[in-house]
Amino acid sequence: MRVSFGVESGWWRKLAVAAALLAASVMTGGCLADNVTRDLGLYVNRDVNSIAGLEQGCLERYRCVSGQNYKNDDTLYRVLKGEILPVYSSFCGLAFRIEPQTEAVRRLHSYYLEAAHYRLQGFRTVVLAIESGDPDLIRVANENFTKASRAAAKWRSRVDGMAELHGITFGTN
């Protein structure tokens, strides 16, 4: 006489397959998390930190000739054309060469690139405004700078969130 426990005969096999799949998904998830952790660390510590000084130098130099420190169009134009635009263009080229390995860090990097793009457009638009004498272009430049600031803030917030999620602590800059 055959005893039935109310399950089909291959239930042990199915249970073993399910357990193996569960273990594989947990291990893969751990590997994916480890890959993101490693990628985020390299991205910030190696990639971004290696070029951030170029951007910070340009932003500081721009602050010295704009806003409350504005002296005249000639000075602003000369500094933008001769100092800021060449360096900031190089910075953007380097930023666009950064290739994160994971999708999560690639999405994060897109905010960094967006901020760099809008800032470069802002600098170029100020130059165009001075060359053409069109004050409306200054408004357009300021809109680009605002978009750049928003994208940079979003990038920073996402870096902080991902770092916290993955247990990474970055030094303060």
Backbone as CSV, one residue per row, in Angstrom:
resi,resn,N_x,N_y,N_z,CA_x,CA_y,CA_z,C_x,C_y,C_z
1,MET,0.826,-1.166,0.000,0.000,0.000,0.000,0.879,1.239,0.000
2,ARG,0.469,2.167,-0.790,1.225,3.398,-0.942,0.599,4.482,-0.077
3,VAL,1.455,5.190,0.686,0.975,6.246,1.572,1.190,7.572,0.867
4,SER,0.180,8.409,0.868,0.274,9.711,0.228,0.195,10.787,1.296
5,PHE,1.060,11.729,1.185,1.072,12.835,2.132,0.428,14.088,1.537
6,GLY,-0.279,13.947,0.464,-0.995,15.071,-0.128,-0.126,15.973,-0.984
7,VAL,1.078,15.534,-1.310,1.948,16.318,-2.191,2.412,15.413,-3.301
8,GLU,2.766,15.999,-4.394,3.204,15.172,-5.501,4.570,14.581,-5.203
9,SER,4.921,13.562,-5.890,6.109,12.794,-5.576,7.413,13.558,-5.731
10,GLY,7.472,14.605,-6.571,8.726,15.338,-6.776,8.868,16.566,-5.893
11,TRP,8.168,16.631,-4.771,8.177,17.829,-3.949,9.544,18.099,-3.339
12,TRP,10.311,17.059,-3.019,11.649,17.275,-2.457,12.554,17.924,-3.498
13,ARG,12.421,17.458,-4.713,13.217,18.021,-5.794,12.868,19.504,-6.003
14,LYS,11.569,19.802,-6.004,11.128,21.186,-6.178,11.599,22.061,-5.014
15,LEU,11.558,21.502,-3.813,12.022,22.247,-2.645,13.524,22.526,-2.755
16,ALA,14.281,21.544,-3.208,15.723,21.721,-3.368,16.024,22.782,-4.432
17,VAL,15.297,22.763,-5.546,15.485,23.756,-6.597,15.123,25.148,-6.078
18,ALA,14.015,25.246,-5.354,13.589,26.534,-4.798,14.632,27.059,-3.817
19,ALA,15.161,26.187,-2.982,16.187,26.605,-2.017,17.451,27.067,-2.735
20,ALA,17.822,26.355,-3.787,19.008,26.750,-4.555,18.789,28.100,-5.233
21,LEU,17.607,28.310,-5.790,17.304,29.598,-6.420,17.302,30.727,-5.398
22,LEU,16.740,30.461,-4.229,16.731,31.471,-3.178,18.156,31.808,-2.744
23,ALA,18.970,30.800,-2.548,20.356,31.040,-2.158,21.104,31.808,-3.239
24,ALA,20.876,31.439,-4.492,21.541,32.136,-5.596,21.094,33.594,-5.665
25,SER,19.801,33.852,-5.460,19.336,35.236,-5.534,19.888,36.055,-4.379
26,VAL,20.001,35.459,-3.194,20.583,36.179,-2.058,22.053,36.469,-2.324
27,MET,22.766,35.456,-2.842,24.187,35.667,-3.121,24.383,36.676,-4.239
28,THR,23.572,36.623,-5.262,23.683,37.573,-6.360,23.352,38.979,-5.883
29,GLY,22.307,39.094,-5.076,21.966,40.398,-4.514,23.112,40.950,-3.702
30,GLY,23.755,40.091,-2.933,24.918,40.527,-2.162,26.044,40.957,-3.069
31,CYS,26.255,40.220,-4.160,27.314,40.587,-5.106,26.985,41.895,-5.791
32,LEU,25.718,42.066,-6.172,25.320,43.314,-6.809,25.517,44.479,-5.863
33,ALA,25.133,44.288,-4.594,25.330,45.351,-3.609,26.811,45.633,-3.438
34,ASP,27.632,44.568,-3.398,29.078,44.758,-3.275,29.631,45.480,-4.495
35,ASN,29.115,45.155,-5.693,29.566,45.831,-6.910,29.222,47.311,-6.872
36,VAL,28.018,47.645,-6.415,27.614,49.050,-6.326,28.466,49.762,-5.283
37,THR,28.701,49.115,-4.156,29.526,49.717,-3.102,30.923,50.015,-3.631
38,ARG,31.507,49.044,-4.295,32.855,49.230,-4.858,32.843,50.322,-5.926
39,ASP,31.848,50.268,-6.819,31.756,51.235,-7.910,31.546,52.648,-7.372
40,LEU,30.688,52.789,-6.390,30.433,54.111,-5.803,31.697,54.654,-5.147
41,GLY,32.401,53.804,-4.435,33.650,54.235,-3.805,34.676,54.696,-4.825
42,LEU,34.862,53.919,-5.882,35.802,54.305,-6.940,35.336,55.562,-7.663
43,TYR,34.051,55.636,-7.916,33.486,56.780,-8.623,33.768,58.082,-7.876
44,VAL,33.469,58.095,-6.597,33.668,59.329,-5.829,35.146,59.557,-5.528
45,ASN,35.815,58.557,-4.974,37.193,58.748,-4.506,38.217,58.878,-5.626
46,ARG,38.009,58.156,-6.702,38.978,58.190,-7.795,38.529,59.121,-8.919
47,ASP,37.355,58.858,-9.460,36.924,59.556,-10.671,36.556,61.018,-10.407
48,VAL,35.587,61.245,-9.546,35.122,62.609,-9.299,36.190,63.435,-8.587
49,ASN,36.810,62.865,-7.581,37.826,63.639,-6.852,39.011,64.033,-7.729
50,SER,39.285,63.252,-8.764,40.426,63.577,-9.625,40.165,64.801,-10.504
51,ILE,38.889,65.147,-10.721,38.578,66.297,-11.582,37.872,67.428,-10.845
52,ALA,37.409,67.175,-9.642,36.615,68.173,-8.909,37.372,69.475,-8.689
53,GLY,38.675,69.402,-8.528,39.465,70.616,-8.324,39.399,71.566,-9.509
54,LEU,39.319,71.012,-10.711,39.182,71.859,-11.903,37.887,72.662,-11.842
55,GLU,36.807,71.971,-11.506,35.513,72.654,-11.428,35.511,73.682,-10.305
56,GLN,36.003,73.293,-9.154,35.994,74.220,-8.016,36.825,75.465,-8.302
57,GLY,37.948,75.290,-8.978,38.768,76.445,-9.357,38.013,77.393,-10.284
58,CYS,37.297,76.835,-11.241,36.513,77.661,-12.167,35.388,78.392,-11.442
59,LEU,34.717,77.687,-10.561,33.607,78.317,-9.830,34.118,79.431,-8.919
60,GLU,35.232,79.203,-8.283,35.818,80.236,-7.424,36.250,81.446,-8.246
61,ARG,36.861,81.177,-9.377,37.305,82.283,-10.242,36.103,83.071,-10.757
62,TYR,35.014,82.382,-11.093,33.808,83.058,-11.562,33.215,83.933,-10.449
63,ARG,33.214,83.406,-9.216,32.710,84.203,-8.102,33.525,85.480,-7.906
64,CYS,34.787,85.424,-8.268,35.658,86.596,-8.097,35.342,87.723,-9.081
65,VAL,34.635,87.418,-10.175,34.368,88.443,-11.191,32.880,88.630,-11.470
66,SER,32.023,88.001,-10.690,30.582,88.109,-10.921,29.864,88.428,-9.612
67,GLY,28.571,88.647,-9.720,27.776,88.937,-8.526,28.278,90.185,-7.819
68,GLN,28.480,90.099,-6.530,28.957,91.241,-5.739,30.375,91.651,-6.120
69,ASN,31.109,90.746,-6.742,32.489,91.039,-7.128,32.621,91.541,-8.569
70,TYR,31.496,91.733,-9.236,31.500,92.207,-10.621,32.121,93.606,-10.688
71,LYS,33.056,93.772,-11.628,33.681,95.085,-11.837,33.196,95.704,-13.144
72,ASN,33.330,94.957,-14.242,32.884,95.431,-15.546,32.833,94.256,-16.518
73,ASP,32.190,94.489,-17.656,32.041,93.427,-18.658,33.383,92.960,-19.213
74,ASP,34.316,93.904,-19.401,35.609,93.533,-19.974,36.346,92.527,-19.090
75,THR,36.351,92.776,-17.797,37.031,91.864,-16.873,36.339,90.502,-16.866
76,LEU,35.019,90.510,-16.757,34.260,89.257,-16.754,34.503,88.481,-18.051
77,TYR,34.445,89.159,-19.170,34.656,88.530,-20.477,36.058,87.920,-20.589
78,ARG,37.052,88.697,-20.192,38.443,88.238,-20.281,38.671,86.991,-19.422
79,VAL,38.142,87.004,-18.213,38.322,85.857,-17.317,37.553,84.640,-17.836
80,LEU,36.333,84.857,-18.318,35.576,83.734,-18.865,36.268,83.125,-20.080
81,LYS,36.630,83.955,-21.033,37.243,83.463,-22.277,38.640,82.889,-22.061
82,GLY,39.437,83.567,-21.248,40.833,83.172,-21.109,41.127,82.155,-20.035
83,GLU,40.298,82.115,-19.006,40.595,81.231,-17.874,39.528,80.172,-17.627
84,ILE,38.293,80.605,-17.494,37.236,79.681,-17.057,36.811,78.714,-18.162
85,LEU,36.456,79.233,-19.327,35.945,78.348,-20.388,36.938,77.271,-20.828
86,PRO,38.216,77.595,-21.017,39.128,76.512,-21.404,39.232,75.402,-20.348
87,VAL,39.310,75.804,-19.092,39.449,74.806,-18.022,38.138,74.058,-17.805
88,TYR,37.027,74.791,-17.805,35.744,74.131,-17.572,35.390,73.195,-18.723
89,SER,35.752,73.556,-19.932,35.539,72.658,-21.074,36.348,71.382,-20.908
90,SER,37.586,71.502,-20.451,38.407,70.315,-20.177,37.793,69.466,-19.077
91,PHE,37.327,70.135,-18.029,36.661,69.432,-16.933,35.474,68.627,-17.467
92,CYS,34.644,69.253,-18.299,33.479,68.554,-18.853,33.899,67.357,-19.699
93,GLY,34.944,67.527,-20.489,35.437,66.406,-21.283,35.854,65.238,-20.407
94,LEU,36.535,65.538,-19.311,36.949,64.488,-18.378,35.744,63.860,-17.680
95,ALA,34.776,64.684,-17.310,33.579,64.165,-16.637,32.815,63.217,-17.553
96,PHE,32.736,63.564,-18.840,32.012,62.710,-19.780,32.764,61.418,-20.089
97,ARG,34.032,61.345,-19.753,34.801,60.106,-19.953,34.651,59.129,-18.795
98,ILE,34.117,59.597,-17.680,33.917,58.699,-16.534,32.853,57.677,-16.912
99,GLU,33.161,56.412,-16.707,32.244,55.332,-17.064,32.023,54.404,-15.872
100,PRO,31.057,54.748,-15.025,30.757,53.851,-13.900,30.378,52.465,-14.401
101,GLN,30.638,51.460,-13.578,30.424,50.079,-13.990,29.015,49.570,-13.717
102,THR,28.330,50.187,-12.752,26.992,49.702,-12.396,25.931,50.703,-12.842
103,GLU,24.749,50.190,-13.081,23.642,51.039,-13.518,23.309,52.100,-12.472
104,ALA,23.350,51.730,-11.209,23.010,52.682,-10.142,23.965,53.872,-10.139
105,VAL,25.243,53.618,-10.308,26.219,54.715,-10.304,26.178,55.469,-11.637
106,ARG,25.850,54.793,-12.724,25.665,55.509,-14.001,24.513,56.508,-13.902
107,ARG,23.405,56.091,-13.270,22.273,57.021,-13.075,22.704,58.198,-12.217
108,LEU,23.448,57.922,-11.174,23.967,58.977,-10.303,24.849,59.940,-11.100
109,HIS,25.721,59.402,-11.905,26.646,60.223,-12.691,25.909,61.110,-13.690
110,SER,24.742,60.684,-14.127,23.985,61.501,-15.085,23.630,62.865,-14.488
111,TYR,23.406,62.942,-13.182,23.130,64.234,-12.541,24.381,65.109,-12.538
112,TYR,25.529,64.491,-12.336,26.801,65.212,-12.352,27.038,65.813,-13.744
113,LEU,26.785,64.991,-14.762,26.951,65.460,-16.140,25.948,66.555,-16.482
114,GLU,24.743,66.419,-15.997,23.717,67.439,-16.233,24.149,68.773,-15.623
115,ALA,24.651,68.733,-14.402,25.112,69.967,-13.746,26.262,70.590,-14.527
116,ALA,27.215,69.776,-14.942,28.363,70.289,-15.701,27.909,70.891,-17.026
117,HIS,26.988,70.228,-17.703,26.478,70.720,-18.983,25.818,72.093,-18.813
118,TYR,24.913,72.208,-17.862,24.212,73.483,-17.672,25.160,74.598,-17.238
119,ARG,26.137,74.261,-16.430,27.088,75.287,-15.993,27.912,75.775,-17.182
120,LEU,28.387,74.846,-18.007,29.147,75.229,-19.193,28.287,76.094,-20.115
121,GLN,27.028,75.715,-20.295,26.127,76.520,-21.113,25.941,77.910,-20.503
122,GLY,25.878,77.978,-19.202,25.763,79.271,-18.539,26.957,80.161,-18.810
123,PHE,28.161,79.598,-18.677,29.374,80.381,-18.949,29.391,80.859,-20.398
124,ARG,29.071,79.955,-21.315,29.068,80.320,-22.736,28.025,81.403,-23.043
125,THR,26.897,81.334,-22.374,25.833,82.308,-22.612,26.214,83.682,-22.074
126,VAL,26.924,83.734,-20.957,27.404,85.033,-20.449,28.350,85.655,-21.477
127,VAL,29.251,84.856,-22.024,30.173,85.360,-23.051,29.383,85.892,-24.244
128,LEU,28.395,85.130,-24.705,27.578,85.555,-25.831,26.813,86.847,-25.510
129,ALA,26.329,86.957,-24.277,25.607,88.169,-23.870,26.514,89.391,-23.939
130,ILE,27.751,89.237,-23.503,28.700,90.360,-23.541,29.060,90.686,-24.985
131,GLU,29.338,89.652,-25.786,29.701,89.876,-27.185,28.576,90.557,-27.967
132,SER,27.347,90.160,-27.703,26.217,90.690,-28.477,25.584,91.922,-27.840
133,GLY,25.921,92.166,-26.583,25.299,93.278,-25.879,23.834,93.022,-25.548
134,ASP,23.432,91.751,-25.511,22.039,91.381,-25.252,21.841,91.029,-23.779
135,PRO,21.241,91.934,-22.997,21.057,91.670,-21.561,20.080,90.518,-21.287
136,ASP,19.197,90.204,-22.242,18.277,89.079,-22.040,19.024,87.749,-21.942
137,LEU,20.184,87.683,-22.555,20.970,86.449,-22.492,21.525,86.206,-21.081
138,ILE,21.677,87.248,-20.299,22.118,87.060,-18.910,21.047,86.294,-18.133
139,ARG,19.780,86.588,-18.407,18.684,85.846,-17.786,18.770,84.368,-18.171
140,VAL,19.038,84.098,-19.434,19.171,82.714,-19.911,20.354,82.037,-19.216
141,ALA,21.459,82.758,-19.104,22.633,82.206,-18.412,22.296,81.875,-16.965
142,ASN,21.606,82.778,-16.301,21.234,82.534,-14.905,20.297,81.341,-14.763
143,GLU,19.417,81.146,-15.738,18.553,79.959,-15.726,19.391,78.686,-15.833
144,ASN,20.419,78.734,-16.684,21.321,77.580,-16.799,22.061,77.327,-15.488
145,PHE,22.517,78.396,-14.850,23.210,78.234,-13.575,22.270,77.669,-12.500
146,THR,21.005,78.079,-12.534,20.022,77.540,-11.590,19.800,76.053,-11.840
147,LYS,19.652,75.673,-13.098,19.493,74.250,-13.438,20.719,73.455,-13.008
148,ALA,21.892,74.043,-13.199,23.129,73.369,-12.786,23.149,73.163,-11.279
149,SER,22.751,74.182,-10.544,22.738,74.071,-9.079,21.762,73.006,-8.613
150,ARG,20.607,72.938,-9.250,19.620,71.913,-8.884,20.144,70.513,-9.171
151,ALA,20.747,70.334,-10.336,21.288,69.009,-10.686,22.431,68.631,-9.748
152,ALA,23.274,69.594,-9.405,24.384,69.323,-8.485,23.862,68.959,-7.098
153,ALA,22.824,69.655,-6.640,22.233,69.340,-5.335,21.611,67.949,-5.346
154,LYS,20.952,67.606,-6.447,20.355,66.276,-6.578,21.454,65.215,-6.579
155,TRP,22.547,65.481,-7.304,23.678,64.553,-7.333,24.225,64.346,-5.921
156,ARG,24.448,65.446,-5.219,25.029,65.361,-3.867,24.103,64.580,-2.938
157,SER,22.816,64.862,-3.027,21.841,64.165,-2.195,21.831,62.662,-2.498
158,ARG,21.906,62.329,-3.772,21.920,60.912,-4.167,23.222,60.229,-3.752
159,VAL,24.337,60.940,-3.851,25.609,60.367,-3.379,25.497,60.059,-1.895
160,ASP,25.005,61.029,-1.128,24.872,60.830,0.319,23.945,59.669,0.636
161,GLY,22.812,59.590,-0.088,21.867,58.499,0.139,22.450,57.140,-0.198
162,MET,23.136,57.054,-1.332,23.753,55.777,-1.714,24.872,55.402,-0.759
163,ALA,25.641,56.382,-0.328,26.726,56.109,0.615,26.160,55.556,1.920
164,GLU,25.091,56.170,2.401,24.465,55.686,3.636,23.912,54.279,3.436
165,LEU,23.237,54.049,2.329,22.666,52.745,2.034,23.737,51.656,1.976
166,HIS,24.904,52.005,1.446,25.964,51.003,1.260,27.049,51.083,2.326
167,GLY,26.829,51.897,3.351,27.778,51.966,4.472,29.114,52.567,4.128
168,ILE,29.109,53.539,3.238,30.352,54.196,2.831,30.417,55.555,3.499
169,THR,31.603,55.907,3.995,31.813,57.233,4.548,32.878,57.923,3.726
170,PHE,32.530,59.096,3.186,33.480,59.870,2.420,34.003,60.990,3.300
171,GLY,35.252,61.373,3.074,35.815,62.522,3.793,35.118,63.791,3.373
172,THR,35.145,64.787,4.220,34.540,66.063,3.876,35.500,66.863,3.013
173,ASN,34.925,67.581,2.043,35.735,68.404,1.151,35.445,69.850,1.401
